Amino acid sequence: MLAADVIDSSAAYVDAIGVRTPLWATWLNIDSAVGYTVLASSPFDEGGNYLGDDWVDPEYEAEAAAAKKRMLAETLSGTAAATAAVAWAREGGLSPAPVAEVETALTTTEVFVGDQFFEVLNRLGINA
């Protein structure tokens, strides 16, 4: 079984399990996913005054970095995710691309995440 929970076409949590391969999970476009889990404050002070276009929440960067670190600790990423994905595909009788190609598909961030997910499926040997 392989599934993806897509967040507003921007990010996806992908997880899979096989008969013999253990459960593995990874994020597609994790930076976008972080943006949905840690929200920046609005650019207004307590009196409702606009703080300007260049205002940045001083706590947001640290909170976002901590959330990303936590999300990465709970999942696989990079070569580890690609290796797990290839093992899952092989167990299912598929003919996946080499680990490096699967890793490239998993780490791409320049497309809609749905397109990226289908590319991952294709690299795993599933013609989607």
Backbone as CSV, one residue per row, in Angstrom:
resi,resn,N_x,N_y,N_z,CA_x,CA_y,CA_z,C_x,C_y,C_z
1,MET,0.830,-1.159,0.000,0.000,0.000,0.000,0.890,1.242,0.000
2,LEU,0.560,2.185,-0.844,1.247,3.475,-0.887,0.170,4.540,-0.992
3,ALA,0.280,5.576,-0.177,-0.722,6.639,-0.182,-0.045,7.989,-0.013
4,ALA,-0.729,9.017,-0.471,-0.233,10.386,-0.292,-1.370,11.248,0.240
5,ASP,-1.100,11.958,1.305,-2.026,12.954,1.833,-1.557,14.297,1.300
6,VAL,-2.314,14.856,0.366,-1.920,16.091,-0.310,-2.483,17.289,0.440
7,ILE,-1.639,18.291,0.618,-2.031,19.522,1.293,-2.105,20.632,0.254
8,ASP,-3.306,20.952,-0.181,-3.555,22.106,-1.050,-2.639,22.166,-2.274
9,SER,-2.345,21.042,-2.879,-1.484,20.937,-4.071,-0.059,21.436,-3.845
10,SER,0.290,21.714,-2.595,1.602,22.287,-2.300,2.575,21.313,-1.660
11,ALA,2.064,20.348,-0.930,2.917,19.403,-0.208,2.150,18.101,-0.048
12,ALA,2.878,17.038,0.262,2.221,15.751,0.485,3.028,14.921,1.474
13,TYR,2.295,14.186,2.290,2.887,13.207,3.190,2.655,11.856,2.532
14,VAL,3.734,11.192,2.162,3.657,9.912,1.461,4.076,8.816,2.424
15,ASP,3.258,7.772,2.506,3.648,6.629,3.323,3.297,5.342,2.600
16,ALA,4.058,4.307,2.923,3.859,3.014,2.266,4.306,1.903,3.204
17,ILE,3.743,0.740,2.966,4.140,-0.452,3.707,3.968,-1.643,2.778
18,GLY,4.848,-2.585,2.902,4.758,-3.807,2.116,4.527,-4.990,3.029
19,VAL,4.549,-6.166,2.453,4.395,-7.376,3.251,5.641,-7.582,4.110
20,ARG,6.798,-7.415,3.499,8.060,-7.585,4.221,8.794,-6.264,4.447
21,THR,8.517,-5.272,3.641,9.187,-3.979,3.838,8.460,-3.206,4.928
22,PRO,9.215,-2.594,5.822,8.579,-1.861,6.922,7.912,-0.577,6.428
23,LEU,7.057,-0.052,7.266,6.406,1.227,6.988,7.475,2.295,6.796
24,TRP,7.315,3.092,5.765,8.195,4.238,5.562,7.332,5.421,5.155
25,ALA,7.821,6.597,5.453,7.084,7.816,5.126,8.080,8.912,4.782
26,THR,7.623,9.837,3.953,8.446,10.981,3.577,7.534,12.140,3.207
27,TRP,8.098,13.302,3.118,7.368,14.494,2.690,7.781,14.876,1.280
28,LEU,6.824,15.278,0.479,7.107,15.929,-0.795,6.919,17.418,-0.544
29,ASN,7.929,18.185,-0.854,7.932,19.637,-0.660,7.684,20.003,0.805
30,ILE,8.584,19.552,1.651,8.424,19.742,3.095,8.364,21.211,3.497
31,ASP,9.053,22.083,2.782,9.016,23.501,3.155,7.605,24.070,3.047
32,SER,6.864,23.646,2.043,5.466,24.081,1.945,4.634,23.474,3.066
33,ALA,4.905,22.222,3.401,4.167,21.572,4.490,4.385,22.309,5.804
34,VAL,5.604,22.755,6.034,5.906,23.506,7.254,5.036,24.759,7.317
35,GLY,4.845,25.398,6.182,4.023,26.603,6.134,2.571,26.373,6.531
36,TYR,2.112,25.129,6.437,0.752,24.800,6.857,0.689,24.381,8.321
37,THR,1.815,24.046,8.909,1.816,23.616,10.306,2.231,24.724,11.261
38,VAL,3.002,25.683,10.762,3.425,26.826,11.573,3.008,28.079,10.814
39,LEU,2.071,28.792,11.366,1.561,29.980,10.691,2.242,31.235,11.218
40,ALA,2.660,32.081,10.312,3.268,33.356,10.697,2.188,34.296,11.219
41,SER,2.574,35.163,12.117,1.641,36.158,12.634,1.285,37.153,11.541
42,SER,0.133,37.757,11.680,-0.260,38.777,10.709,0.574,40.037,10.939
43,PRO,0.752,40.842,9.898,1.621,42.024,10.007,0.917,43.238,10.623
44,PHE,0.233,43.013,11.748,-0.452,44.101,12.441,-0.099,44.043,13.917
45,ASP,0.056,45.199,14.540,0.334,45.207,15.974,-0.973,45.082,16.747
46,GLU,-0.876,45.127,18.073,-2.055,44.942,18.920,-3.113,46.019,18.701
47,GLY,-2.696,47.179,18.215,-3.635,48.265,17.949,-4.226,48.213,16.553
48,GLY,-3.865,47.194,15.775,-4.384,47.058,14.424,-3.604,47.839,13.388
49,ASN,-2.463,48.371,13.764,-1.642,49.149,12.838,-0.805,48.223,11.961
50,TYR,-0.804,48.505,10.670,-0.033,47.712,9.712,1.457,47.949,9.939
51,LEU,2.217,46.877,10.033,3.638,46.966,10.351,4.530,47.090,9.122
52,GLY,3.957,47.018,7.938,4.727,47.217,6.713,4.995,45.931,5.958
53,ASP,5.276,46.104,4.671,5.524,44.961,3.792,6.775,44.183,4.169
54,ASP,7.735,44.844,4.778,8.994,44.179,5.100,9.021,43.591,6.514
55,TRP,7.901,43.681,7.248,7.854,43.142,8.607,7.929,41.623,8.575
56,VAL,8.730,41.083,9.465,8.877,39.635,9.592,8.651,39.267,11.050
57,ASP,7.854,38.248,11.274,7.615,37.744,12.628,8.942,37.227,13.179
58,PRO,9.457,37.820,14.236,10.777,37.419,14.739,10.824,35.987,15.273
59,GLU,9.698,35.422,15.633,9.675,34.063,16.173,9.381,33.011,15.106
60,TYR,8.874,33.442,13.958,8.425,32.483,12.946,9.554,31.600,12.425
61,GLU,10.685,32.179,12.082,11.777,31.386,11.501,12.220,30.272,12.439
62,ALA,12.336,30.571,13.723,12.747,29.551,14.695,11.671,28.477,14.839
63,GLU,10.409,28.891,14.874,9.313,27.926,14.986,9.232,27.043,13.743
64,ALA,9.399,27.638,12.575,9.354,26.874,11.328,10.525,25.894,11.251
65,ALA,11.698,26.332,11.648,12.870,25.448,11.631,12.683,24.279,12.592
66,ALA,12.115,24.544,13.760,11.872,23.474,14.733,10.830,22.489,14.207
67,ALA,9.792,23.007,13.558,8.762,22.133,12.996,9.340,21.261,11.888
68,LYS,10.152,21.850,11.021,10.769,21.082,9.936,11.690,20.006,10.499
69,LYS,12.461,20.360,11.493,13.364,19.387,12.117,12.570,18.219,12.700
70,ARG,11.466,18.523,13.366,10.605,17.489,13.952,9.987,16.611,12.859
71,MET,9.507,17.240,11.787,8.889,16.495,10.690,9.909,15.579,10.012
72,LEU,11.124,16.068,9.837,12.176,15.249,9.233,12.587,14.098,10.145
73,ALA,12.576,14.336,11.453,12.944,13.283,12.405,11.911,12.157,12.418
74,GLU,10.679,12.481,12.065,9.601,11.494,12.100,9.444,10.732,10.789
75,THR,10.193,11.120,9.764,10.075,10.491,8.449,11.464,10.259,7.861
76,LEU,11.483,9.610,6.723,12.727,9.455,5.974,12.832,10.596,4.972
77,SER,14.048,10.894,4.569,14.245,11.903,3.529,15.474,11.529,2.716
78,GLY,15.633,12.182,1.575,16.810,11.975,0.745,17.006,10.532,0.317
79,THR,18.255,10.085,0.402,18.612,8.738,-0.041,17.893,7.661,0.764
80,ALA,17.702,7.893,2.054,17.014,6.895,2.889,15.577,6.688,2.418
81,ALA,14.883,7.772,2.091,13.503,7.659,1.597,13.474,6.959,0.242
82,ALA,14.389,7.329,-0.627,14.436,6.718,-1.959,14.766,5.231,-1.868
83,THR,15.679,4.873,-0.995,16.045,3.465,-0.817,14.851,2.658,-0.312
84,ALA,14.126,3.205,0.651,12.935,2.526,1.170,11.869,2.398,0.085
85,ALA,11.704,3.441,-0.715,10.708,3.416,-1.783,11.053,2.363,-2.835
86,VAL,12.317,2.287,-3.200,12.756,1.298,-4.189,12.573,-0.119,-3.638
87,ALA,12.898,-0.332,-2.375,12.706,-1.653,-1.764,11.228,-2.029,-1.767
88,TRP,10.375,-1.061,-1.439,8.925,-1.294,-1.458,8.472,-1.691,-2.864
89,ALA,8.934,-0.959,-3.865,8.537,-1.235,-5.249,9.014,-2.617,-5.694
90,ARG,10.245,-2.940,-5.383,10.780,-4.260,-5.777,10.007,-5.386,-5.112
91,GLU,9.657,-5.203,-3.845,8.875,-6.232,-3.156,7.536,-6.448,-3.853
92,GLY,6.988,-5.395,-4.405,5.709,-5.488,-5.098,5.822,-5.973,-6.537
93,GLY,7.020,-6.371,-6.953,7.206,-6.889,-8.297,7.351,-5.812,-9.361
94,LEU,7.595,-4.589,-8.938,7.766,-3.491,-9.886,9.231,-3.377,-10.291
95,SER,9.486,-2.613,-11.322,10.853,-2.355,-11.788,11.153,-0.871,-11.621
96,PRO,11.560,-0.478,-10.420,11.800,0.945,-10.174,13.085,1.441,-10.821
97,ALA,13.157,2.745,-10.961,14.377,3.406,-11.429,15.434,3.285,-10.328
98,PRO,16.679,3.592,-10.645,17.722,3.578,-9.608,17.393,4.550,-8.466
99,VAL,17.953,4.271,-7.309,17.692,5.074,-6.108,17.922,6.562,-6.368
100,ALA,18.982,6.915,-7.065,19.282,8.334,-7.315,18.158,9.019,-8.092
101,GLU,17.564,8.324,-9.047,16.463,8.908,-9.823,15.202,9.045,-8.979
102,VAL,14.951,8.075,-8.124,13.796,8.162,-7.224,14.010,9.309,-6.239
103,GLU,15.225,9.442,-5.743,15.533,10.540,-4.822,15.290,11.893,-5.489
104,THR,15.691,12.026,-6.735,15.458,13.275,-7.463,13.966,13.576,-7.540
105,ALA,13.168,12.570,-7.830,11.715,12.770,-7.910,11.132,13.144,-6.548
106,LEU,11.664,12.557,-5.492,11.161,12.855,-4.149,11.534,14.260,-3.685
107,THR,12.655,14.774,-4.144,13.139,16.057,-3.629,12.850,17.247,-4.536
108,THR,12.266,17.016,-5.693,11.920,18.117,-6.592,10.873,19.006,-5.931
109,THR,10.986,20.306,-6.119,9.998,21.218,-5.529,9.463,22.228,-6.536
110,GLU,9.735,22.035,-7.805,9.358,23.036,-8.792,8.043,22.743,-9.511
111,VAL,7.314,21.739,-9.086,6.063,21.374,-9.741,4.961,21.278,-8.698
112,PHE,3.709,21.234,-9.173,2.622,20.950,-8.247,2.878,19.593,-7.625
113,VAL,2.558,19.447,-6.371,2.891,18.208,-5.676,2.168,17.004,-6.287
114,GLY,1.006,17.206,-6.874,0.322,16.102,-7.551,1.142,15.590,-8.716
115,ASP,1.688,16.516,-9.500,2.563,16.128,-10.608,3.812,15.426,-10.077
116,GLN,4.342,15.940,-8.991,5.529,15.340,-8.392,5.221,13.922,-7.913
117,PHE,4.062,13.727,-7.294,3.686,12.401,-6.808,3.587,11.414,-7.969
118,PHE,2.982,11.841,-9.074,2.894,10.950,-10.232,4.275,10.639,-10.796
119,GLU,5.185,11.598,-10.739,6.559,11.341,-11.176,7.220,10.313,-10.259
120,VAL,6.987,10.424,-8.958,7.516,9.432,-8.016,6.957,8.052,-8.361
121,LEU,5.647,7.980,-8.594,5.039,6.699,-8.961,5.685,6.126,-10.216
122,ASN,5.879,6.974,-11.214,6.515,6.511,-12.455,7.920,5.984,-12.190
123,ARG,8.678,6.683,-11.367,10.045,6.235,-11.057,10.041,4.934,-10.260
124,LEU,8.944,4.676,-9.559,8.835,3.421,-8.809,8.320,2.275,-9.672
125,GLY,8.036,2.562,-10.926,7.595,1.513,-11.832,6.096,1.406,-11.979
126,ILE,5.380,2.388,-11.462,3.922,2.424,-11.598,3.603,3.438,-12.683
127,ASN,3.005,2.995,-13.749,2.660,3.909,-14.839,1.355,4.602,-14.502
128,ALA,1.491,5.806,-13.975,0.303,6.557,-13.550,0.027,7.694,-14.514
